């Protein structure tokens, strides 16, 4: 079994999905990845750095950096599923009955796989599910072994206090990851409770059909919104184009009017000069002329 498959299975049932492959630059330094390790390596045989050593916290920080974004996405997915199941129970008028039923759901990895929609995939790959959900520490250490196998960039600390400060930052990141995991597991359990209850009243098939319809409607609405935005942008572009045409036309009209006004003032000025000359001549040859 490939190492990536091991990691995915292990982390999945602590409600985590780990990216298969750490993004590494060409100059990344591969640490503790023995060239003799092949695809059949057992992750549990990879030795972790000494607890609380600088290297230990570098590896753990790398593991948290891979896990946390995926935890947040998975939490959002499960929260959305929980809301849809709750909406369906309200739709059929069974929300109060479900709450009164006090459905209990065991921490069974198979049930969690079903909630995530991955059970069929594991069956097709002949992957055996773990017997129980691993603890946070087991998952964190397994993720650290994955980082060690794939390789990571080492860090140079400037003394004990510097390394201690880095460890404190890592612990804060881990606290957030644990918080997200706890919330996500709560959402999954709520989904399992509601889904189990729907099974007891024969509503699972109808719920699936309703969910599909809701997704189709949501997709149609999203497409319609995108089309409306595109049309709005098109109309705005046309308006800008028409405004530009009108502006150019108005400018041309203003220029033509200005030229016409200048010609009119020019001819008026010439007429005034001619009239003035004629007046002078008239004055010269009339009573104002002196013989």
C-alpha positions in Angstrom: 0.0 0.0 0.0 1.3 3.4 -0.9 2.4 5.8 1.8 -0.1 8.4 0.7 -2.9 5.9 1.1 -1.8 5.1 4.6 -1.7 8.8 5.6 -5.1 9.5 4.1 -6.8 6.6 5.9 -5.2 7.4 9.2 -6.0 11.1 9.2 -9.5 10.7 7.7 -10.9 8.9 10.7 -9.7 11.5 13.0 -11.8 13.7 10.7 -8.7 15.1 8.9 -7.7 14.9 5.3 -4.0 15.4 4.6 -2.6 16.6 1.4 -0.6 13.9 -0.3 2.7 15.5 -1.0 4.2 18.5 0.7 4.7 21.4 -1.6 8.5 21.7 -1.9 10.7 24.0 -3.8 13.7 22.8 -5.8 16.0 24.0 -3.0 14.1 22.2 -0.3 16.3 20.1 2.0 15.0 16.6 2.5 15.5 15.6 6.1 15.4 12.1 7.6 14.1 10.6 4.3 16.3 7.6 3.9 16.8 6.7 0.2 16.3 3.1 1.1 12.7 3.7 2.1 10.2 2.4 -0.4 6.5 2.3 -0.9 6.1 -0.5 1.7 7.6 1.5 4.5 5.6 1.5 7.7 5.0 5.0 9.0 5.0 3.8 12.6 8.6 2.8 12.2 9.8 6.3 11.4 11.4 7.8 14.5 10.2 11.2 15.6 12.7 13.8 16.8 13.3 14.1 20.5 10.3 15.5 22.2 10.3 19.3 22.6 13.6 19.6 20.7 13.9 22.4 18.1 13.7 19.9 15.3 10.6 18.3 16.9 8.7 21.7 16.8 9.8 22.4 13.2 8.4 19.1 12.1 5.2 19.5 14.1 4.7 23.0 12.8 5.0 21.7 9.3 2.4 19.0 10.0 0.0 21.6 11.5 0.5 23.8 8.5 -0.7 21.0 6.2 -3.6 19.9 8.4 -5.2 23.1 9.4 -6.4 24.5 6.1 -7.9 21.1 5.2 -9.6 20.9 8.6 -11.3 24.2 8.0 -12.6 23.2 4.6 -13.9 19.9 5.9 -15.6 21.6 8.8 -17.4 23.9 6.4 -18.5 20.9 4.3 -19.9 19.1 7.2 -21.6 22.2 8.6 -23.4 22.6 5.3 -24.5 19.0 5.3 -25.8 19.3 8.8 -27.8 22.4 7.8 -29.4 20.6 4.8 -30.4 17.6 7.0 -31.9 20.0 9.6 -33.8 21.9 6.9 -35.2 18.6 5.6 -36.4 17.6 9.0 -38.1 20.9 9.4 -39.6 20.5 5.9 -41.3 17.2 6.8 -42.2 18.3 10.3 -40.0 15.9 12.2 -37.4 18.1 13.8 -38.9 17.9 17.3 -39.5 14.2 17.0 -35.9 13.7 16.0 -34.7 15.7 19.0 -36.9 13.7 21.4 -35.7 10.4 19.9 -32.2 10.9 21.4 -30.4 8.9 18.7 -27.0 7.6 19.8 -24.2 7.2 17.3 -21.1 5.1 18.1 -17.6 6.3 17.1 -17.5 3.8 14.3 -15.0 4.6 11.5 -17.4 3.0 9.0 -20.1 5.4 9.9 -17.7 8.4 9.6 -16.7 7.1 6.2 -20.3 6.9 5.1 -20.9 10.5 6.3 -17.9 11.6 4.2 -19.1 9.7 1.2 -15.8 7.7 0.9 -16.8 4.2 2.0 -17.3 2.9 -1.5 -14.0 4.2 -2.6 -12.2 2.4 0.2 -14.0 -0.8 -0.6 -13.0 -0.6 -4.2 -9.4 -0.2 -3.2 -9.7 -3.0 -0.7 -8.6 -0.7 2.1 -9.2 -1.9 5.7 -10.7 0.7 8.0 -9.1 1.2 11.4 -10.8 -0.3 14.4 -11.3 3.0 16.3 -10.9 6.7 15.8 -7.3 7.8 16.7 -6.7 10.5 19.3 -5.4 13.9 18.4 -1.9 13.1 19.5 -1.8 9.9 17.4 -2.9 11.9 14.4 -0.4 14.7 15.0 2.4 12.2 15.4 1.4 10.3 12.3 1.3 13.5 10.3 4.8 14.4 11.6 6.1 11.0 10.3 4.6 11.9 7.0 6.5 15.2 7.0 9.7 13.3 7.9 9.2 10.9 5.1 8.4 13.6 2.5 11.1 16.0 3.7 11.0 19.5 5.1 13.1 22.7 5.3 15.1 22.8 8.5 15.3 26.1 10.5 18.2 27.7 12.3 17.3 29.2 15.7 19.3 32.0 17.4 19.5 30.5 20.9 17.2 28.7 23.3 14.7 31.6 23.7 14.3 31.9 19.9 13.5 28.2 19.6 11.1 28.5 22.6 9.2 31.3 21.0 8.8 29.2 17.8 7.4 26.3 19.8 4.9 28.6 21.5 3.7 29.8 18.1 3.3 26.2 17.0 1.3 25.3 20.1 -1.1 28.2 19.4 -1.6 27.0 15.8 -2.2 23.5 17.1 -4.8 24.8 19.6 -6.7 26.3 16.7 -6.5 23.1 14.7 -7.8 21.1 17.6 -10.7 23.5 18.0 -11.6 23.2 14.3 -11.4 19.4 14.6 -13.6 19.3 17.6 -16.3 21.4 15.9 -16.0 19.3 12.7 -16.5 16.0 14.6 -19.5 17.6 16.3 -21.0 18.4 12.9 -20.3 14.9 11.6 -22.0 13.4 14.7 -25.0 15.6 14.2 -25.2 14.5 10.6 -25.0 10.9 11.6 -27.7 11.3 14.2 -30.1 13.0 11.8 -29.4 10.5 9.0 -29.9 7.5 11.4 -33.2 9.0 12.5 -34.3 9.5 8.9 -33.6 5.8 8.4 -35.9 4.8 11.2 -38.8 6.7 9.6 -38.1 5.6 6.1 -37.1 9.1 4.8 -33.5 8.6 3.7 -34.3 8.1 0.0 -36.7 11.1 -0.1 -34.0 13.2 1.7 -31.4 12.2 -0.9 -33.8 13.2 -3.7 -34.5 16.5 -2.0 -30.9 17.3 -1.4 -30.1 16.6 -5.1 -33.0 18.9 -6.1 -31.7 21.6 -3.8 -28.2 21.3 -5.3 -29.6 21.5 -8.8 -31.7 24.6 -7.9 -28.6 26.2 -6.2 -26.6 25.5 -9.3 -29.3 27.1 -11.5 -29.5 30.1 -9.2 -25.7 30.5 -9.3 -25.7 30.2 -13.1 -28.6 32.8 -13.3 -26.7 35.1 -11.1 -23.5 34.8 -13.1 -25.6 35.4 -16.3 -27.2 38.5 -14.7 -23.8 39.9 -13.7 -22.5 39.2 -17.2 -25.5 41.0 -18.7 -25.1 43.9 -16.3 -21.5 44.3 -17.3 -22.4 44.1 -21.0 -25.1 46.8 -20.6 -22.6 48.9 -18.7 -20.1 48.5 -21.5 -22.7 49.5 -24.1 -23.6 52.6 -22.0 -20.0 53.6 -21.7 -19.6 53.1 -25.5 -22.8 55.2 -26.2 -21.6 57.9 -23.7 -18.2 58.0 -25.5 -20.0 58.4 -28.9 -22.2 61.2 -27.5 -19.2 62.9 -26.0 -17.3 62.9 -29.3 -20.4 64.1 -31.1 -20.9 67.0 -28.6 -17.2 67.9 -28.9 -17.5 68.0 -32.7 -20.6 70.2 -32.4 -18.9 72.5 -30.0 -15.9 72.8 -32.3 -18.2 73.5 -35.3 -20.1 76.1 -33.3 -16.9 77.8 -32.2 -15.6 78.0 -35.8 -18.9 79.4 -36.9 -18.8 82.0 -34.1 -15.3 83.0 -35.0 -16.3 83.5 -38.7 -19.3 85.5 -37.7 -17.2 87.7 -35.5 -14.6 88.0 -38.2 -17.1 89.2 -40.8 -18.8 91.5 -38.3 -15.5 93.1 -37.5 -14.7 93.6 -41.2 -18.1 95.2 -41.8 -17.5 97.5 -38.8 -14.2 98.6 -40.3 -15.7 99.2 -43.7 -18.5 101.2 -42.2 -16.0 103.2 -40.2 -14.0 104.1 -43.3 -17.1 105.0 -45.2 -18.2 107.3 -42.4 -14.8 109.0 -42.5 -15.1 109.6 -46.2 -18.6 111.0 -45.9 -17.4 113.3 -43.2 -14.5 114.5 -45.4 -16.6 115.3 -48.4 -19.5 116.9 -46.6 -19.8 119.8 -44.2 -16.8 118.7 -42.2 -14.5 119.2 -45.2 -12.6 122.5 -45.3 -11.8 124.2 -48.6 
